[in-house]
Amino acid sequence: MRKIVIAVMVASLAAAACTRQESPVRPPGSARKLATAPVERRMMAGRIEVEGIVVGRFEAVLSSRLAATVATIPAVPGTTVRAGTVR
């Protein structure tokens, strides 16, 4: 008996989920008014300044197998270094 009740509930939920709901129809003339401008060619400045954050393509995480004190840090984040420069 309990299995029949569960089966009927599942079937009714599935039927309710499969029914088609009509989307609300907008009345004629209710479209949004948008301001547009024609495309035009004009001279622009040769240099444009923008603000942002530059993130490196690669990042290296350094760690040691031994517990030790860091004596010096020859480079700080943002400093450009070449391979072999920092030892």
Order of alpha helices (4+ residues) and beta strands (2+ residues): alpha
